[in-house]
Amino acid sequence: MLEDRFSANIIIRGDSVIIKGVPEEVDAIEKIIKEMIFVINTSGRLNPADVETIIELTLEGKEIVSDNEFDNIILYTKKDVIKAKTPNQVKYAEVVKKNDICFAIGPAGTGKTYLAVAFAIAAFKKGIVKKIVLARPAVEAGESLGFLPGDFKEKIDPYLRPLYDALQDMLPIDQLKGYIEKGSN
């Protein structure tokens, strides 16, 4: 459909797309492809009518998602996309993308853990990592963990609860249970 609409040459090699043509057309086709990727990753499907709508909107100068927003997307889920929203989250995302290890400190509720889990799942889905290791500091409040009732799992679960909650938001529960049982994460 893109080749029918534009005179540019579009070559697909694996997951790479090479566009050769007039700069204005190349830019338009690049935006259309980004929009198509966004739609398929958020809805799970892309039909010819969707492609036609995306082409028309792009040619009219309208966008479903801006280049800036597209760059901030960390993970696509069945329900929605997970992306850096605040300026500090955008800085955090940039640091995570550039470094193997990143430490984030700050007030509760700012998205540090949630975005970290999203990055981990994105890397797992892309095959960059084969296993996700859940780790969090266990800050004791009064008594040491050894004196708390229950087995080791019962003592540690409250500390890992935010990680489990984020995982459940981002992966279907059956898939998550399967990964945990297989030891994939």
CYANA upper distance limits for C-alpha pairs under 8 A (distance plus 0.5 A):
  1 MET  CA      5 ARG  CA      6.77
  1 MET  CA     51 VAL  CA      8.37
  1 MET  CA     52 GLU  CA      8.45
  2 LEU  CA      6 PHE  CA      6.49
  2 LEU  CA     29 ILE  CA      7.90
  3 GLU  CA      7 SER  CA      7.00
  3 GLU  CA      8 ALA  CA      7.37
  3 GLU  CA      9 ASN  CA      7.51
  3 GLU  CA     10 ILE  CA      7.42
  6 PHE  CA     25 GLU  CA      7.51
  7 SER  CA     21 GLY  CA      7.69
  7 SER  CA     25 GLU  CA      8.48
  8 ALA  CA     19 ILE  CA      7.19
  8 ALA  CA     20 LYS  CA      6.06
  8 ALA  CA     21 GLY  CA      4.88
  8 ALA  CA     22 VAL  CA      7.38
  8 ALA  CA     25 GLU  CA      7.21
  8 ALA  CA     26 VAL  CA      7.49
  9 ASN  CA     19 ILE  CA      6.26
  9 ASN  CA     20 LYS  CA      5.55
  9 ASN  CA     21 GLY  CA      6.79
 10 ILE  CA     17 VAL  CA      7.46
 10 ILE  CA     18 ILE  CA      6.32
 10 ILE  CA     19 ILE  CA      5.19
 10 ILE  CA     20 LYS  CA      7.03
 11 ILE  CA     17 VAL  CA      6.24
 11 ILE  CA     18 ILE  CA      5.48
 11 ILE  CA     19 ILE  CA      6.88
 12 ILE  CA     16 SER  CA      6.37
 12 ILE  CA     17 VAL  CA      5.10
 12 ILE  CA     18 ILE  CA      6.80
 13 ARG  CA     17 VAL  CA      6.80
 13 ARG  CA     18 ILE  CA      8.39
 19 ILE  CA     26 VAL  CA      6.55
 19 ILE  CA     29 ILE  CA      8.35
 20 LYS  CA     26 VAL  CA      7.27
 21 GLY  CA     25 GLU  CA      7.15
 21 GLY  CA     26 VAL  CA      6.54
 22 VAL  CA     26 VAL  CA      6.64
 23 PRO  CA     27 ASP  CA      6.61
 24 GLU  CA     28 ALA  CA      6.77
 25 GLU  CA     29 ILE  CA      6.52
 26 VAL  CA     30 GLU  CA      6.57
 27 ASP  CA     31 LYS  CA      6.78
 28 ALA  CA     32 ILE  CA      6.70
 28 ALA  CA     58 THR  CA      7.45
 28 ALA  CA     59 LEU  CA      7.76
 29 ILE  CA     33 ILE  CA      6.61
 30 GLU  CA     34 LYS  CA      6.76
 31 LYS  CA     35 GLU  CA      6.68
 31 LYS  CA     58 THR  CA      7.70
 31 LYS  CA     67 ASP  CA      8.39
 32 ILE  CA     36 MET  CA      6.64
 32 ILE  CA     54 ILE  CA      6.84
 32 ILE  CA     55 ILE  CA      6.65
 32 ILE  CA     58 THR  CA      6.96
 33 ILE  CA     37 ILE  CA      6.65
 34 LYS  CA     38 PHE  CA      6.70
 34 LYS  CA     70 PHE  CA      8.18
 35 GLU  CA     39 VAL  CA      6.70
 35 GLU  CA     54 ILE  CA      7.35
 35 GLU  CA     63 GLU  CA      8.12
 35 GLU  CA     64 ILE  CA      7.04
 35 GLU  CA     65 VAL  CA      7.21
 36 MET  CA     40 ILE  CA      6.63
 36 MET  CA     46 LEU  CA      7.83
 36 MET  CA     51 VAL  CA      7.40
 36 MET  CA     54 ILE  CA      7.73
 37 ILE  CA     41 ASN  CA      6.49
 38 PHE  CA     42 THR  CA      6.58
 38 PHE  CA     65 VAL  CA      8.20
 38 PHE  CA     70 PHE  CA      8.27
 39 VAL  CA     43 SER  CA      6.34
 39 VAL  CA     44 GLY  CA      7.97
 39 VAL  CA     45 ARG  CA      7.81
 39 VAL  CA     46 LEU  CA      7.26
 40 ILE  CA     44 GLY  CA      5.30
 40 ILE  CA     45 ARG  CA      5.32
 40 ILE  CA     46 LEU  CA      5.84
 41 ASN  CA     45 ARG  CA      8.08
 41 ASN  CA     76 TYR  CA      6.26
 41 ASN  CA     77 THR  CA      8.00
 41 ASN  CA     78 LYS  CA      8.43
 42 THR  CA     76 TYR  CA      6.50
 42 THR  CA     77 THR  CA      7.05
 42 THR  CA     78 LYS  CA      6.68
 42 THR  CA     79 LYS  CA      7.59
 42 THR  CA     80 ASP  CA      6.41
 42 THR  CA     81 VAL  CA      7.00
 43 SER  CA     78 LYS  CA      7.22
 43 SER  CA     79 LYS  CA      8.44
 44 GLY  CA     78 LYS  CA      7.69
 46 LEU  CA     50 ASP  CA      6.52
 46 LEU  CA     51 VAL  CA      7.59
 47 ASN  CA     51 VAL  CA      7.00
 48 PRO  CA     52 GLU  CA      6.68
 49 ALA  CA     53 THR  CA      6.67
 50 ASP  CA     54 ILE  CA      6.64
 51 VAL  CA     55 ILE  CA      6.63
 52 GLU  CA     56 GLU  CA      6.70
 53 THR  CA     57 LEU  CA      6.57
 54 ILE  CA     58 THR  CA      6.51
 55 ILE  CA     59 LEU  CA      6.61
 56 GLU  CA     60 GLU  CA      6.68
 57 LEU  CA     61 GLY  CA      6.84
 57 LEU  CA     62 LYS  CA      5.49
 57 LEU  CA     63 GLU  CA      6.92
 58 THR  CA     62 LYS  CA      5.73
 58 THR  CA     63 GLU  CA      6.40
 65 VAL  CA     69 GLU  CA      6.56
 65 VAL  CA     70 PHE  CA      6.74
 66 SER  CA     70 PHE  CA      6.56
 67 ASP  CA     71 ASP  CA      6.71
 68 ASN  CA     72 ASN  CA      7.02
 69 GLU  CA     73 ILE  CA      7.08
 69 GLU  CA     83 LYS  CA      8.35
 72 ASN  CA     83 LYS  CA      5.71
 72 ASN  CA     84 ALA  CA      5.84
 72 ASN  CA     85 LYS  CA      8.16
 72 ASN  CA     90 VAL  CA      7.28
 72 ASN  CA     93 ALA  CA      8.07
 73 ILE  CA     81 VAL  CA      7.18
 73 ILE  CA     82 ILE  CA      6.44
 73 ILE  CA     83 LYS  CA      4.62
 73 ILE  CA     84 ALA  CA      7.17
 74 ILE  CA     81 VAL  CA      8.05
 74 ILE  CA     82 ILE  CA      6.14
 74 ILE  CA     83 LYS  CA      5.61
 74 ILE  CA     84 ALA  CA      7.84
 74 ILE  CA    115 LEU  CA      8.46
 74 ILE  CA    118 ALA  CA      7.05
 74 ILE  CA    119 PHE  CA      6.81
 74 ILE  CA    122 ALA  CA      7.40
 75 LEU  CA     81 VAL  CA      6.36
 75 LEU  CA     82 ILE  CA      5.64
 75 LEU  CA     83 LYS  CA      7.46
 75 LEU  CA    118 ALA  CA      6.57
 75 LEU  CA    119 PHE  CA      7.70
 75 LEU  CA    121 ILE  CA      8.15
 75 LEU  CA    122 ALA  CA      6.14
 76 TYR  CA     80 ASP  CA      6.90
 76 TYR  CA     81 VAL  CA      5.02
 76 TYR  CA     82 ILE  CA      6.79
 77 THR  CA     81 VAL  CA      6.22
 77 THR  CA     82 ILE  CA      7.98
 77 THR  CA    170 MET  CA      6.40
 77 THR  CA    171 LEU  CA      7.74
 82 ILE  CA    115 LEU  CA      8.38
 82 ILE  CA    118 ALA  CA      7.68
 83 LYS  CA    115 LEU  CA      8.44
 84 ALA  CA     89 GLN  CA      5.52
 84 ALA  CA     90 VAL  CA      5.61
 84 ALA  CA     93 ALA  CA      7.22
 84 ALA  CA    115 LEU  CA      8.18
 85 LYS  CA     89 GLN  CA      6.65
 85 LYS  CA     90 VAL  CA      7.16
 86 THR  CA     90 VAL  CA      6.76
 87 PRO  CA     91 LYS  CA      6.85
 88 ASN  CA     92 TYR  CA      6.59
 89 GLN  CA     93 ALA  CA      6.54
 89 GLN  CA    111 GLY  CA      7.96
 89 GLN  CA    112 LYS  CA      8.44
 90 VAL  CA     94 GLU  CA      6.73
 91 LYS  CA     95 VAL  CA      6.79
 92 TYR  CA     96 VAL  CA      6.70
 92 TYR  CA    104 ALA  CA      8.26
 93 ALA  CA     97 LYS  CA      6.65
 94 GLU  CA     98 LYS  CA      6.86
 95 VAL  CA     99 ASN  CA      6.60
 95 VAL  CA    102 CYS  CA      7.61
 96 VAL  CA    100 ASP  CA      7.58
 96 VAL  CA    101 ILE  CA      7.76
 96 VAL  CA    102 CYS  CA      6.52
104 ALA  CA    112 LYS  CA      7.15
105 ILE  CA    112 LYS  CA      8.31
106 GLY  CA    110 THR  CA      7.91
111 GLY  CA    115 LEU  CA      6.33
112 LYS  CA    116 ALA  CA      6.63
113 THR  CA    117 VAL  CA      6.71
113 THR  CA    162 PRO  CA      7.89
113 THR  CA    163 LEU  CA      7.43
113 THR  CA    166 ALA  CA      8.49
114 TYR  CA    118 ALA  CA      6.79
114 TYR  CA    162 PRO  CA      8.43
114 TYR  CA    163 LEU  CA      7.86
114 TYR  CA    166 ALA  CA      6.21
115 LEU  CA    119 PHE  CA      6.64
116 ALA  CA    120 ALA  CA      6.73
117 VAL  CA    121 ILE  CA      6.66
117 VAL  CA    163 LEU  CA      7.43
117 VAL  CA    166 ALA  CA      7.11
117 VAL  CA    167 LEU  CA      7.33
118 ALA  CA    122 ALA  CA      6.56
118 ALA  CA    166 ALA  CA      8.41
118 ALA  CA    170 MET  CA      7.82
119 PHE  CA    123 ALA  CA      6.65
120 ALA  CA    124 PHE  CA      6.64
120 ALA  CA    132 ILE  CA      7.12
121 ILE  CA    125 LYS  CA      6.52
121 ILE  CA    132 ILE  CA      8.31
121 ILE  CA    170 MET  CA      8.49
122 ALA  CA    126 LYS  CA      6.66
123 ALA  CA    127 GLY  CA      6.67
123 ALA  CA    128 ILE  CA      5.55
123 ALA  CA    129 VAL  CA      6.30
124 PHE  CA    128 ILE  CA      6.45
124 PHE  CA    129 VAL  CA      5.53
124 PHE  CA    130 LYS  CA      6.55
124 PHE  CA    131 LYS  CA      7.47
124 PHE  CA    132 ILE  CA      7.86
130 LYS  CA    184 SER  CA      7.37
130 LYS  CA    185 ASN  CA      8.36
131 LYS  CA    183 GLY  CA      8.35
131 LYS  CA    184 SER  CA      5.64
131 LYS  CA    185 ASN  CA      5.19
132 ILE  CA    184 SER  CA      7.51
132 ILE  CA    185 ASN  CA      4.66
133 VAL  CA    185 ASN  CA      6.46
134 LEU  CA    160 LEU  CA      8.05
134 LEU  CA    163 LEU  CA      7.83
134 LEU  CA    185 ASN  CA      8.25
135 ALA  CA    160 LEU  CA      8.07
136 ARG  CA    159 TYR  CA      7.39
136 ARG  CA    160 LEU  CA      7.29
137 PRO  CA    159 TYR  CA      8.20
138 ALA  CA    156 ILE  CA      8.16
138 ALA  CA    159 TYR  CA      6.73
140 GLU  CA    144 SER  CA      6.57
140 GLU  CA    145 LEU  CA      7.43
143 GLU  CA    147 PHE  CA      7.06
143 GLU  CA    148 LEU  CA      7.99
144 SER  CA    148 LEU  CA      7.75
145 LEU  CA    155 LYS  CA      7.21
148 LEU  CA    155 LYS  CA      7.19
149 PRO  CA    155 LYS  CA      7.87
150 GLY  CA    154 GLU  CA      6.07
150 GLY  CA    155 LYS  CA      6.88
151 ASP  CA    155 LYS  CA      6.87
152 PHE  CA    156 ILE  CA      6.73
153 LYS  CA    157 ASP  CA      6.33
154 GLU  CA    158 PRO  CA      8.14
156 ILE  CA    160 LEU  CA      7.11
157 ASP  CA    161 ARG  CA      6.41
160 LEU  CA    164 TYR  CA      6.83
161 ARG  CA    165 ASP  CA      6.55
162 PRO  CA    166 ALA  CA      6.70
163 LEU  CA    167 LEU  CA      6.68
164 TYR  CA    168 GLN  CA      6.65
165 ASP  CA    169 ASP  CA      6.86
166 ALA  CA    170 MET  CA      6.89
167 LEU  CA    171 LEU  CA      6.47
167 LEU  CA    176 LEU  CA      7.96
168 GLN  CA    172 PRO  CA      7.20
168 GLN  CA    173 ILE  CA      6.57
168 GLN  CA    176 LEU  CA      7.71
171 LEU  CA    175 GLN  CA      7.10
171 LEU  CA    176 LEU  CA      6.52
172 PRO  CA    176 LEU  CA      6.69
173 ILE  CA    177 LYS  CA      6.61
174 ASP  CA    178 GLY  CA      6.68
175 GLN  CA    179 TYR  CA      6.76
176 LEU  CA    180 ILE  CA      6.73
177 LYS  CA    181 GLU  CA      6.56
178 GLY  CA    182 LYS  CA      6.60
179 TYR  CA    183 GLY  CA      6.42
179 TYR  CA    184 SER  CA      5.38
179 TYR  CA    185 ASN  CA      6.53
180 ILE  CA    184 SER  CA      6.59
180 ILE  CA    185 ASN  CA      6.38
